[in-house]
Amino acid sequence: MAKKLVVIVPMPGTYMLDIAGPCDVFSAADSILHEGLGEEGAGYELLLAAYGDEKTVQTKSGISMTCPVTLAEITQPIDTLIVAGFPMALLHAGDRRLINWLKINYPRLHRVASICVGTYALAEAGILEGKNATTHWEHSRAFQEKYPTIRVDTNPFYTKDGNVYTSGGVSSGVDLSLALVEEDYGREVAIQVARKLVLYLKRPGFQSQFANLLQLHSVANSLAGKLRPWMLDHLDKELGVEELANHLNMSLRNFTRVFTRETGMTPAKFVEKLRVEIARKYLEDSDYSMEQIAARCGLGGVVSMRRVFLRHMNVTPSDYRRTFRTSFAD
């Protein structure tokens, strides 16, 4: 049994965890397979490969990584190729070297994967055409608009469609790498890697629990932006669409039309998302009971709040509090 070659392509401006996380997972798996299980020939050979001629890549933290090879210099069969991040500035500058390499070499790869916005590289190469994919939750809407034929779901930490794997934001690359180890060498090996690195084998929850439901910077100068301070002061009230329109001295029809055009959602949906966002803050930073939070945010009772939370966050309020509660909350 030959070692599986895993090639990671670190892109400029990428978070170090996008690169180091998968490296540590595959390295730990290789060590466990050799030292712990003694499987001759099994394991992983790791290789950082530059996408272009420049082998030194500067990460977002300012720390530089030097790749021993470029993609063009690799001659042995690649089992898994992982694109770690992707700066859109490359596309704007007309630099399509990685895209072109993927187009030519994808048929020869056993598996291809992306971490965070590395999905843009796979999409530009046509690899994700008609497939399911995920990406960082901040980019999901823009990604879906740019590539309408790709089925985007930013709930899961990672997705698999055929031999194409995509993962969400930053740490999701670790979740994906553990899943690939499990696929290659079984659950027991993956569990040992997770234990060694003090990780969840399968992290509970969904990527959506980390997302901001409302991109407030994008609605700052809209009707929603003008209404938001008033809404926050009256969040425990009903806040019907007619009441919102009256507050701005607008007709119901015109208010609904303009609001939906500016925000991409109905006023009712915006109010519901705002209620959930504020409830999240209370769950993270306060000792208010579930009943108190539901009342303060206008989410009805505990049962109603739980239902709304599951719809928007794919997690219950109590599970969210356990995960994100600040240790300094009084």
N, C-alpha and C positions, 0 to 999 in steps of 0.2 A: 504494500500500500504506500503510495507516494504522498508526500505532504501537499496540501492544497495551497496554491499561491494566492494570497490576498493582496491586491494592489490598492492602496489608498491614494487618491489624488487630492492633495491639500490645495485649496484655492486661496488666492490672496484675500486678506481681510476676513478670514474665517476664524471663528472662535476656536481656541486650542482644544476644547473638549470635543468638538466635532471630529478632530483628528486623533487625539490622545485616547478618548474613550474607547473607540473600536480597537485601537492598537493594544490597549491593555486587556481587553476581553479576549482577543485572539491569542495574545501572548500567554495569558494565564491558562487558556485552554490547551495550548501547545505544551506548556510545562506540566499540566496535570496528566495529559495523555502519555507523556514520556516518563516522568518521574513517579507519578502515582499509579497509573494503570499499566505502564510498560508496554504500550502498543507500538511495536516496531514500525517505523515509517509513517505512522499517523501523525496528525497535527497540522500546523500551519507555518508557512513561510511568509513573513510580512515584508512588504516593500512599499516605501513611499516613492511615488513617481511624479515628477513635475509635468504639467500639461504642455509646457513649451520649452524653449531652449534655456531659460533661466531656471536654475535648480534651487535657488534660495527663495523661499516664500515667507512673506511677513504676515503673521497672524494679527487678529484684531487687537490683541494685548500688546503688540509691538515686538513680541519675541519672534525671531526668525527661525525657520526650519530649513535645513538643507537636504534635499532629496538626493539619494545616490545615483538615480537614473532619471531619464525622461521616459515618457510613454513610448516614444519612437524607438528607444533602445532596448525595450523588452522583447525578448525572442521566445521565451518559454511560454507554454499555455497558461492562461490566467483563469483560475477557478472563479474568483469573485473580484469584481472591480467596484470600488466605492468612491463616489464623487462627494467630497466633503465641502459643502458650501458652493456658492457660485456668485461672484460679483456681477450684477447686471451691467456695470460699467464696461465690461469686456464686450458685450453685445453692442452697446452704444458706440464703442470705439471700432467696431467691425472685426474684433478678434474672435474668430470662430475656430481656432486650432483644436480645442478640445471637442467642440461639436463635430467637426469633420472627422476627428479620430474615432469618436463614438459611432458615427454613421458607418464608417468602414469596418470597424472591428467588432461591433456589437454581435454579429452572427457567430463570431468565434468565442464569445465569452459564455462560460457556464452560467454565471449569474452577474447581474449588474444592479447596483444599489446607489441610492443617494441619501445624503443627510441634510436636513434643513432645506435651504433653498437650492441645494444641488439638483432638486427636481427640475429646475429651469433648464439645466444642461441636458437632462434626459428628454425633456419636452422638445427642446429646440432640435435635438437629433432625431426626433420622430419616434423614439423608443416607447413613449407613453401613449401614443396615438390609440384612442379607443379603450384605454386601460383605466383601472382604478389606481388612485394615487393619493398620497397625503403630502403635506408640506407644513412649514411653520404656520401656525394659526394667524399670525399677523399678515401673511401674504396670501391667504386662501382665496379671498375675494378677487384680488388683482390677478392671481394665477388662473382662476377659473374663467375670468373675462378674457384673458389673453389666449387661453387654450380651451375653447368650449367643447372640444371633442374628448377631453380627458375628464373622467368622473372623479372629482375632487371630494374627499371626505377628510376633514381635519379633526375628527373625533379620535381615531385611533393613533397610538404613538407610532405605529408603522403599518404598512400594508404590503401584501404580496399579490402579484398578478402574473402568473406564469413564472418566468425566471427574472422578473423585474421587481425590485423591492424599493420602497420609498419610506422615509421616516420624517417625523416632525421636527420640532425645534431642538437643537443642540443635544441635550441629554438623551433624546430619543434614539440617537445613533447607538447608544449603549444597549437600549432595549432591542433594537434590530440585530445588533451583533450577537447578543445572547440567543436570540431566536435562530440565527444562522448556525451557531454552534450546536444548538439542540437538533436542528435539521440534519447536520452533518454527522454528529457522534452520539446523539441521544440525550434524553432528559437528564440522566444521572451526571453526565459530564457537564452539562449546562448548569445544573444545580451546584456542582462543586465550584465552578467558576464564579457563580453568583455569591456563594458563601465566602470564597477567598477574597473577593472584592467588596464584600458587604453590600450587596445589591439585591433588589427584588428580581427573581427570575422573570416574573410577569408583574409589572408594576400595576397596582390597583388604579382604577379610574380611567380617565380619558384625557387627551390633550386639551379638550375644551374646558376642563376645570382650571386651566392656567390662562385662558384667553380673556381678553376684555370684550364684553358683549357689545359695548358701544365705543366706537372710535371717535371720541369726543373732539379731537383736533379737526376732524373732517366736517363737523357740523357746527363749529364755533360761530360762524357768521350766518347760520340758517335760523329758521323758525325754532328748531329744536334747541339751538344754542341760546336763543333769547328766552325761551320758556324754562330751560333747565333750572336756574336758581329758584324760580317760583315753584316749580314742581317739587324740588327738594324740600321746600318749606311746607308743602301740602301733600307729601307722599302718603300720609295715613288717610287721606280722603279718596274719593272715588276717581277723580280726574278723568271724567268722560271726555270724548272728543269735542262735544259741543261746549263744554266748559273751557277747554283749551282754546278753542276758536274765539269764544267770547272774551277771554282774557286779552287777546291780541286785537280785539275789535274787527274780526274777519268773519265772513260768511262761512258756514260749515263746509260747503262744497269747495270754495276756493282754498280754505285752510287745508283741507284734506289733500287736495290736489298738489299744492305747493309743498306741503310737508313731506308727502310721499316721494315727490320728485327729488327733493333736496337730500333726504336721508336714505332712500331706498327701502323704506319700510313704512307701514301705516302708523299713525299716531298711537293707536292702542298697543301695537307691538313695541314701539319705543318706550312707552310708559312701563310696560311689563319688564322690559330689559333693564330699565333704570331701577325699578324696584329690586330686581335680583342683584344688580351691581351694589346697591347700598346695603342690601342684606348680607352680601359677601363681606363688606367692610365690618359690619357688626359681628359677624361670625369670627372674623380674624382678630378683631381688636377689642372686643367687649365681653363682659360677663352676662349680658342680657340673655334671658331664657329664650327658647324657640318661640314661645307664645308672644313675648314682648317684641322680638324682632319681626315676627309676622305682622303684628299690629302696627308697629312703627313704619313699616314699609308698605302697608296697604295690601299685604298678600293674603288677607283673610286669616284663617286659622292655621295650625301646624300642618294639618293634612293638605290643605291647599298649597301652602308654601313648599312642601315636599314635592308635590306634583309639578309645580312650576319649575323648581330647581332641577328635577330630573329631566324635564323637557329641554331646558337650556344648557345645563351643565353636565348631564349624564352622571350625576352623583347626588346623594342626599345631603341636606343641610348639615346633619350630624357628622357624616363622613367628611364633608368639606371642612368643617370646624376642626376635626381631629388632624387633618392634613396640614392646614394653613394657619392654625391658631398661633399667634405670636407668643413666645415664651415670656414676654414682659407684660402681657395683659393682666390687669388687676381684677 
